[in-house]
């Protein structure tokens, strides 16, 4: 890819026309191959000399058999073992629609998809404007809203439902999402018992565990504990996914100045080491099982003592993660559509646009947290609808410009000539639909806007959100799958 871009630039310098190139697309790159190699070697040095703590016996046994140096629960992993894992992990994999062999998400390192996050504590209700605790019905509403929004490619739970028992709320989250969308689900859960039940639910909708592995419509989002620790529960979930060939991202969230060095490069090196150590265990369990690369380096705002989302450092970390993913030839986990603002306002829109633009230009492939406010403590359906609009607009920008004969329009210019107009020309009639048209942003003249009520963007977003929540319907699960969900929800924690 880079070689082709360099060749294209050299032909421009030589004055060669680019009529043979159908599209020119804006690019965002930062690290050279040498830079990536330096980061990789620094991470390998940490794994080999400092090591990681692994608090899971199954993980320790896998690492021991592979020749890692182990003292109690401290594991030191050689660079050769890291290279072996990077050689065995798949370069791409797909996620599918519920109960289908139709690809919904192609994780090949090229495509970019967006979805919400999980487990916020508060819900900003679009119907009442109230900020309150999440209910299970809100999880269903958010999933149906995501199902309706064309730029939302996958679903997460958004919030923690407070009207079900704490010890089983992850299971209720997943069952509710499975009922409320046909799009792929990225889920979180507490422990091995949870993921066993959740996998059984997904298998019931897919036609069995083997069918689920062939056409997975779920991906586990799990984390090591920064700095350099693998808990028992997180490792057991990681190994369960590997064993059953279910997709997983084991993405740490090092916090600069808190659980990671305050320098961005140091935090990225740490996070990368944590991802690589996760990958080693994952591939030792089942070489070739699907794994999504990524880390969530944040930073601690030293004034407010908050781990922030709306920050240039956070977006620089996303670019570095994307670059390292390409260096490893792996698809990348990302973030987009979030804000530290408490409401859907100008700050929220600016934060969301910054993150969406970064994701599409840098090509982080599976981007979550659409709809997050208050640094991830509040979930907002209106923020999801706003971000859907921003993704659509920005995706058109990053699609770039055509340079084929039709786009160059020399024939149309010749026919219209000096002083003519293009409005009624066939070229305009043929191509005007390629221009981006907003759904919720307003372009009307003032008099028409006032005649239609003079509604600001926030009002239009709220009305659109409430309308989608009221009207969008999702195909029900088969009766047999629904019965199995009810049985599994009745199992003890």
C-alpha positions as CSV (number, residue, x, y, z in Angstrom):
1,X,0.0,0.0,0.0
2,X,2.7,2.5,1.0
3,X,4.8,1.5,-2.0
4,X,1.9,2.2,-4.3
5,X,1.4,5.6,-2.7
6,X,5.0,6.5,-3.1
7,X,4.9,5.5,-6.8
8,X,1.8,7.7,-7.3
9,X,3.6,10.6,-5.7
10,X,6.6,10.1,-7.9
11,X,4.5,10.1,-11.0
12,X,2.9,13.4,-9.9
13,X,6.3,14.9,-9.4
14,X,7.3,13.8,-12.9
15,X,4.1,15.5,-14.3
16,X,2.4,12.2,-15.2
17,X,-1.4,12.7,-15.2
18,X,-3.4,10.5,-12.8
19,X,-6.4,9.7,-15.0
20,X,-5.7,6.0,-14.5
21,X,-6.4,6.3,-10.7
22,X,-10.1,6.1,-9.9
23,X,-9.9,7.6,-6.4
24,X,-7.6,9.8,-4.4
25,X,-8.2,9.4,-0.7
26,X,-6.9,11.5,2.2
27,X,-4.5,9.6,4.5
28,X,-3.4,9.9,8.1
29,X,-0.1,8.3,8.9
30,X,2.5,9.1,11.5
31,X,4.9,6.2,12.1
32,X,7.5,4.8,9.7
33,X,8.2,1.0,9.6
34,X,11.4,1.8,11.6
35,X,9.3,3.7,14.2
36,X,6.9,0.7,14.6
37,X,9.9,-1.7,14.9
38,X,11.3,0.5,17.7
39,X,8.0,0.4,19.6
40,X,7.7,-3.3,19.0
41,X,11.3,-4.0,20.3
42,X,10.7,-1.9,23.4
43,X,7.5,-3.9,24.1
44,X,9.4,-7.2,23.6
45,X,12.1,-5.9,25.9
46,X,9.5,-5.3,28.7
47,X,8.1,-8.8,28.2
48,X,11.5,-10.4,28.3
49,X,13.2,-8.4,31.1
50,X,10.3,-7.1,33.3
51,X,7.7,-9.7,32.6
52,X,4.0,-9.8,33.3
53,X,2.0,-11.2,36.2
54,X,-0.4,-14.0,35.3
55,X,-2.9,-15.0,37.9
56,X,-4.4,-17.9,36.0
57,X,-3.1,-21.4,36.3
58,X,-4.2,-22.4,32.9
59,X,-2.3,-19.5,31.4
60,X,0.8,-20.2,33.4
61,X,0.8,-23.8,32.2
62,X,0.5,-22.8,28.6
63,X,3.4,-20.4,28.9
64,X,5.5,-22.9,30.8
65,X,5.1,-25.6,28.2
66,X,6.1,-23.0,25.6
67,X,9.4,-22.3,27.4
68,X,8.6,-19.0,29.1
69,X,10.6,-18.2,32.2
70,X,8.2,-18.4,35.2
71,X,8.8,-17.5,38.9
72,X,5.6,-17.9,40.9
73,X,3.2,-15.8,38.8
74,X,5.8,-13.6,37.1
75,X,6.3,-14.6,33.5
76,X,9.0,-13.5,31.2
77,X,8.3,-14.0,27.5
78,X,11.0,-14.3,24.8
79,X,10.8,-12.2,21.6
80,X,10.8,-15.5,19.6
81,X,7.5,-16.6,21.3
82,X,6.0,-13.2,20.5
83,X,7.0,-13.6,16.9
84,X,5.6,-17.1,16.8
85,X,2.2,-15.8,18.0
86,X,2.2,-13.0,15.5
87,X,2.9,-15.6,12.7
88,X,0.0,-17.9,13.7
89,X,-2.8,-15.3,14.4
90,X,-5.2,-14.7,11.4
91,X,-4.7,-11.5,9.4
92,X,-8.5,-11.1,9.1
93,X,-11.8,-12.5,10.2
94,X,-15.5,-11.7,9.7
95,X,-18.5,-11.1,12.0
96,X,-22.0,-12.1,10.7
97,X,-25.6,-11.1,11.1
98,X,-27.5,-13.1,13.8
99,X,-28.2,-16.6,12.7
100,X,-26.9,-16.0,9.2
101,X,-23.9,-16.7,6.9
102,X,-24.1,-13.1,5.6
103,X,-21.0,-11.0,6.5
104,X,-21.8,-7.9,8.5
105,X,-18.3,-6.8,9.4
106,X,-15.2,-7.6,7.4
107,X,-12.2,-7.2,9.8
108,X,-9.4,-7.1,7.1
109,X,-7.6,-4.0,8.3
110,X,-9.2,-1.8,5.6
111,X,-12.8,-1.3,6.5
112,X,-14.0,0.9,9.4
113,X,-17.1,0.2,11.5
114,X,-18.6,1.9,14.5
115,X,-20.7,1.0,17.5
116,X,-21.6,2.0,21.0
117,X,-19.8,1.2,24.2
118,X,-20.7,-0.8,27.3
119,X,-21.6,-0.4,30.9
120,X,-22.1,3.3,31.5
121,X,-23.7,4.1,34.8
122,X,-26.3,6.7,33.8
123,X,-28.8,7.0,31.0
124,X,-29.7,10.3,29.4
125,X,-33.3,9.6,28.5
126,X,-34.2,11.2,25.1
127,X,-37.9,11.0,25.9
128,X,-37.8,12.9,29.2
129,X,-34.4,14.5,29.3
130,X,-33.8,12.8,32.6
131,X,-30.4,11.5,33.7
132,X,-31.0,8.3,35.6
133,X,-29.9,4.7,36.3
134,X,-30.0,2.3,33.4
135,X,-32.8,-0.2,33.1
136,X,-32.9,-3.4,31.0
137,X,-35.5,-1.8,28.7
138,X,-32.9,1.0,28.0
139,X,-30.4,-1.6,26.9
140,X,-33.1,-2.9,24.5
141,X,-33.9,0.6,23.3
142,X,-30.3,1.4,22.6
143,X,-29.8,-1.9,20.7
144,X,-32.8,-1.3,18.5
145,X,-31.6,2.2,17.9
146,X,-28.2,0.9,16.8
147,X,-30.0,-1.7,14.6
148,X,-31.8,1.2,12.9
149,X,-28.8,3.5,12.3
150,X,-27.1,2.7,9.0
151,X,-23.6,3.8,10.1
152,X,-23.7,1.7,13.3
153,X,-22.2,-1.6,12.4
154,X,-22.3,-3.4,15.7
155,X,-24.0,-3.2,19.1
156,X,-22.8,-3.1,22.7
157,X,-24.8,-2.9,25.9
158,X,-24.3,0.9,26.5
159,X,-25.3,0.7,30.2
160,X,-25.5,-1.3,33.4
161,X,-29.1,-2.3,34.0
162,X,-30.0,-1.7,37.7
163,X,-33.3,-3.6,37.6
164,X,-31.7,-7.1,37.4
165,X,-29.5,-8.8,39.9
166,X,-25.9,-7.6,39.8
167,X,-24.4,-11.1,39.7
168,X,-26.1,-11.9,36.4
169,X,-26.6,-8.5,34.7
170,X,-24.1,-9.3,32.0
171,X,-26.2,-12.3,30.9
172,X,-29.3,-10.2,30.8
173,X,-27.5,-7.6,28.8
174,X,-26.5,-10.1,26.2
175,X,-29.9,-11.8,26.0
176,X,-31.5,-8.4,25.5
177,X,-29.1,-7.4,22.8
178,X,-29.5,-10.7,21.0
179,X,-33.3,-10.1,21.0
180,X,-33.0,-6.5,19.9
181,X,-30.7,-6.5,16.9
182,X,-29.5,-8.7,14.1
183,X,-26.2,-6.9,13.9
184,X,-23.0,-8.3,15.5
185,X,-22.7,-7.9,19.3
186,X,-19.5,-6.9,21.1
187,X,-20.0,-8.0,24.7
188,X,-18.4,-7.8,28.1
189,X,-18.8,-10.2,31.0
190,X,-17.5,-11.0,34.4
191,X,-16.0,-14.4,34.4
192,X,-15.8,-17.9,32.9
193,X,-19.3,-18.8,34.0
194,X,-20.7,-15.8,32.4
195,X,-19.1,-16.4,29.0
196,X,-20.1,-20.0,29.0
197,X,-23.7,-18.9,29.3
198,X,-23.4,-16.1,26.8
199,X,-21.8,-18.4,24.2
200,X,-24.6,-20.9,24.7
201,X,-27.1,-18.1,24.1
202,X,-25.4,-17.0,20.9
203,X,-25.1,-20.7,19.9
204,X,-28.9,-21.1,20.3
205,X,-29.5,-18.3,17.8
206,X,-26.7,-19.5,15.4
207,X,-27.7,-23.2,15.3
208,X,-25.0,-24.6,17.6
209,X,-21.6,-23.8,18.9
210,X,-19.8,-25.1,15.8
211,X,-22.1,-22.9,13.6
212,X,-21.3,-20.0,15.8
213,X,-17.6,-20.5,15.4
214,X,-18.0,-20.7,11.6
215,X,-20.2,-17.6,11.4
216,X,-19.7,-15.6,14.7
217,X,-22.0,-12.7,15.4
218,X,-20.2,-11.8,18.7
219,X,-16.9,-10.6,19.9
220,X,-15.6,-10.5,23.5
221,X,-14.2,-7.2,24.8
222,X,-11.9,-8.1,27.7
223,X,-8.8,-6.5,29.2
224,X,-5.5,-7.2,30.9
225,X,-5.0,-5.0,34.1
226,X,-2.4,-2.3,33.6
227,X,0.4,-2.3,34.3
228,X,1.4,-5.8,33.1
229,X,-1.1,-8.0,34.9
230,X,-3.5,-10.8,33.7
231,X,-6.2,-11.5,36.2
232,X,-7.7,-15.0,36.5
233,X,-11.1,-14.1,35.2
234,X,-9.8,-12.1,32.2
235,X,-7.4,-14.9,31.2
236,X,-10.0,-17.6,31.5
237,X,-12.3,-15.6,29.2
238,X,-9.5,-15.1,26.8
239,X,-8.6,-18.8,26.7
240,X,-12.3,-19.8,26.4
241,X,-12.6,-17.7,23.2
242,X,-9.4,-19.2,21.8
243,X,-10.5,-22.7,22.5
244,X,-13.9,-22.2,20.7
245,X,-12.5,-19.9,18.0
246,X,-14.7,-17.1,19.1
247,X,-13.4,-13.6,18.2
248,X,-11.9,-11.5,21.0
249,X,-10.1,-8.2,21.6
250,X,-8.1,-8.3,24.8
251,X,-7.4,-4.6,24.9
252,X,-5.8,-2.9,27.9
253,X,-6.5,0.7,28.9
254,X,-3.3,2.1,30.3
255,X,-3.8,5.5,31.8
256,X,-0.9,8.0,31.2
257,X,0.2,9.3,34.6
258,X,-1.8,6.7,36.5
259,X,-1.3,3.1,35.4
260,X,1.2,3.9,32.6
261,X,4.0,6.3,32.0
262,X,2.9,9.9,31.5
263,X,4.6,10.0,28.1
264,X,2.4,8.9,25.2
265,X,5.2,6.7,23.6
266,X,5.8,5.0,27.0
267,X,2.1,4.3,27.5
268,X,1.8,2.8,24.0
269,X,4.9,0.6,24.5
270,X,3.3,-0.6,27.8
271,X,-0.1,-1.2,26.2
272,X,1.4,-3.0,23.2
273,X,3.4,-5.3,25.6
274,X,0.1,-6.2,27.4
275,X,-1.6,-6.9,24.1
276,X,1.3,-9.1,22.8
277,X,1.4,-11.1,26.0
278,X,-2.3,-11.7,25.7
279,X,-1.9,-12.8,22.1
280,X,0.8,-15.3,23.1
281,X,-1.5,-17.0,25.6
282,X,-4.4,-16.9,23.1
283,X,-2.5,-18.5,20.3
284,X,-0.8,-21.1,22.6
285,X,-4.4,-22.2,23.5
286,X,-5.5,-22.5,19.8
287,X,-3.2,-21.3,17.0
288,X,-5.2,-19.5,14.4
289,X,-8.0,-18.4,16.6
290,X,-9.3,-14.9,15.7
291,X,-7.9,-12.0,17.7
292,X,-8.4,-8.2,17.3
293,X,-5.4,-6.1,18.1
294,X,-5.7,-2.8,20.0
295,X,-5.2,-0.8,23.2
296,X,-7.1,2.1,24.8
297,X,-4.3,4.4,26.0
298,X,-6.0,7.3,27.9
299,X,-4.5,10.0,30.1
300,X,-5.3,11.2,33.5
301,X,-6.2,14.9,33.6
302,X,-4.0,16.1,36.4
303,X,-6.4,18.9,37.2
304,X,-9.7,17.0,37.4
305,X,-8.2,13.5,38.0
306,X,-10.4,12.1,35.3
307,X,-9.5,9.7,32.5
308,X,-10.4,11.7,29.5
309,X,-11.7,10.9,26.0
310,X,-11.9,14.4,24.4
311,X,-8.1,15.0,24.1
312,X,-5.6,15.2,21.3
313,X,-3.4,12.7,23.2
314,X,-6.1,10.2,23.1
315,X,-6.4,10.5,19.3
316,X,-2.7,10.3,18.8
317,X,-2.8,7.0,20.7
318,X,-5.5,5.8,18.3
319,X,-3.3,6.7,15.3
320,X,-0.4,4.8,16.9
321,X,-2.5,1.8,17.6
322,X,-3.7,1.8,13.9
323,X,-0.1,2.0,12.7
324,X,1.0,-0.8,15.0
325,X,-1.9,-2.9,13.8
326,X,-0.8,-2.5,10.2
327,X,2.8,-3.3,11.2
328,X,1.5,-6.6,12.6
329,X,-1.0,-7.1,9.7
330,X,-3.9,-7.3,12.2
331,X,-7.2,-5.5,12.3
332,X,-7.5,-2.9,15.0
333,X,-9.9,-2.0,17.9
334,X,-10.7,1.7,18.2
335,X,-12.7,4.4,19.8
336,X,-15.1,7.1,18.3
337,X,-18.2,9.1,19.0
338,X,-17.5,10.0,22.6
339,X,-17.1,13.1,24.8
340,X,-16.2,14.4,28.2
341,X,-19.2,16.7,28.0
342,X,-22.2,16.0,30.2
343,X,-24.8,16.8,27.5
344,X,-25.1,16.7,23.7
345,X,-23.7,20.1,23.0
346,X,-21.1,21.8,21.0
347,X,-18.3,20.2,23.0
348,X,-19.8,16.8,22.4
349,X,-20.1,17.4,18.7
350,X,-16.5,18.6,18.4
351,X,-15.2,15.6,20.4
352,X,-17.2,13.2,18.3
353,X,-16.2,14.7,15.0
354,X,-12.5,14.7,16.1
355,X,-12.6,11.0,17.0
356,X,-14.6,9.9,13.9
357,X,-12.3,11.7,11.6
358,X,-9.3,10.2,13.2
359,X,-10.8,6.7,13.1
360,X,-11.6,6.9,9.4
361,X,-8.4,8.5,8.4
362,X,-6.1,6.3,10.5
363,X,-8.3,3.2,9.8
364,X,-9.0,1.8,13.2
365,X,-11.3,-1.0,12.1
366,X,-13.9,-1.7,14.9
367,X,-14.6,1.6,16.8
368,X,-16.7,1.6,20.0
369,X,-18.0,4.1,22.5
370,X,-20.4,5.9,20.2
371,X,-22.8,7.7,22.5
372,X,-20.5,8.1,25.5
373,X,-20.8,11.3,27.5
374,X,-19.3,12.3,30.9
375,X,-16.0,10.4,30.1
376,X,-17.9,7.2,29.7
377,X,-20.2,7.4,32.7
378,X,-23.4,8.5,30.8
379,X,-24.9,6.9,27.7
380,X,-26.9,9.0,25.3
381,X,-29.1,7.8,22.4
382,X,-29.1,11.3,20.9
383,X,-25.3,11.3,20.9
384,X,-25.5,8.1,18.9
385,X,-27.8,9.7,16.3
386,X,-25.6,12.7,16.1
387,X,-22.5,10.5,15.6
388,X,-24.3,8.5,12.9
389,X,-24.6,11.7,11.0
390,X,-21.0,12.6,11.6
391,X,-19.8,9.2,10.5
392,X,-21.8,9.5,7.3
393,X,-20.4,12.9,6.5
394,X,-16.8,12.0,7.3
395,X,-17.0,8.7,5.5
396,X,-17.9,10.7,2.3
397,X,-14.9,12.9,2.9
398,X,-12.5,10.0,3.4
399,X,-13.8,8.3,0.3
400,X,-11.9,10.9,-1.6
401,X,-12.2,12.1,-5.2
402,X,-12.7,10.2,-8.4
403,X,-10.3,11.0,-11.3
404,X,-11.9,8.9,-14.1
405,X,-13.2,10.4,-17.3
406,X,-16.7,10.9,-16.0
407,X,-15.5,12.8,-12.9
408,X,-13.1,15.0,-14.9
409,X,-16.1,16.1,-16.9
410,X,-14.2,17.5,-19.9
411,X,-16.9,16.5,-22.3
412,X,-19.6,18.2,-20.2
413,X,-17.5,21.3,-19.9
414,X,-17.0,21.4,-23.6
415,X,-20.8,21.0,-24.3
416,X,-21.8,23.7,-21.8
417,X,-19.0,26.1,-22.7
418,X,-18.3,29.6,-21.4
419,X,-21.3,31.3,-19.7
420,X,-23.5,28.2,-19.8
421,X,-25.0,26.3,-16.9
422,X,-24.7,22.7,-15.7
423,X,-28.0,22.4,-13.8
424,X,-30.0,20.8,-16.6
425,X,-27.1,19.0,-18.2
426,X,-27.2,15.2,-18.3
427,X,-23.8,15.0,-16.5
428,X,-25.4,16.7,-13.5
429,X,-28.5,14.5,-13.6
430,X,-26.3,11.4,-13.7
431,X,-23.9,12.4,-10.9
432,X,-25.6,14.7,-8.4
433,X,-26.6,11.8,-6.1
434,X,-22.9,11.3,-5.3
435,X,-23.0,14.5,-3.2
436,X,-23.5,13.9,0.5
437,X,-27.0,14.9,1.8
438,X,-27.5,15.3,5.6
439,X,-30.3,13.8,7.5
440,X,-30.3,16.0,10.6
441,X,-28.0,18.9,9.8
442,X,-30.0,21.9,8.4
443,X,-29.2,23.7,5.1
444,X,-32.5,25.6,4.6
445,X,-32.8,29.3,4.1
446,X,-33.7,31.2,7.2
447,X,-37.4,31.9,6.2
448,X,-38.1,28.3,5.4
449,X,-36.4,27.1,8.6
450,X,-38.5,29.5,10.6
451,X,-41.7,28.5,8.8
452,X,-41.0,24.9,9.8
453,X,-40.6,25.7,13.5
454,X,-37.0,27.0,13.7
455,X,-35.8,23.9,15.4
456,X,-32.1,23.7,16.4
457,X,-30.0,20.7,15.8
458,X,-30.5,19.4,19.4
459,X,-34.3,19.4,19.0
460,X,-34.1,17.7,15.6
461,X,-31.8,15.0,17.0
462,X,-34.1,14.4,20.0
463,X,-37.2,14.1,17.8
464,X,-35.4,11.7,15.4
465,X,-34.1,9.6,18.3
466,X,-37.6,9.3,19.9
467,X,-39.1,8.5,16.5
468,X,-36.6,5.7,15.8
469,X,-37.1,4.2,19.3
470,X,-40.9,4.2,18.8
471,X,-40.9,2.8,15.2
472,X,-38.0,0.5,14.5
473,X,-38.7,-3.2,14.8
474,X,-36.3,-6.1,14.8
475,X,-36.9,-9.7,13.6
476,X,-37.7,-11.9,16.6
477,X,-35.6,-14.9,17.6
478,X,-36.8,-18.3,16.7
479,X,-39.1,-19.7,19.4
480,X,-36.6,-22.5,20.2
481,X,-33.8,-20.0,20.7
482,X,-36.0,-17.8,22.9
483,X,-36.8,-20.8,25.0
484,X,-33.1,-21.6,25.4
485,X,-32.4,-18.0,26.4
486,X,-35.0,-18.2,29.1
487,X,-33.5,-21.4,30.4
488,X,-30.0,-20.1,30.4
489,X,-31.0,-16.9,32.2
490,X,-32.4,-19.0,35.0
491,X,-29.0,-20.6,35.7
492,X,-27.3,-19.6,38.9
493,X,-24.3,-17.2,38.7
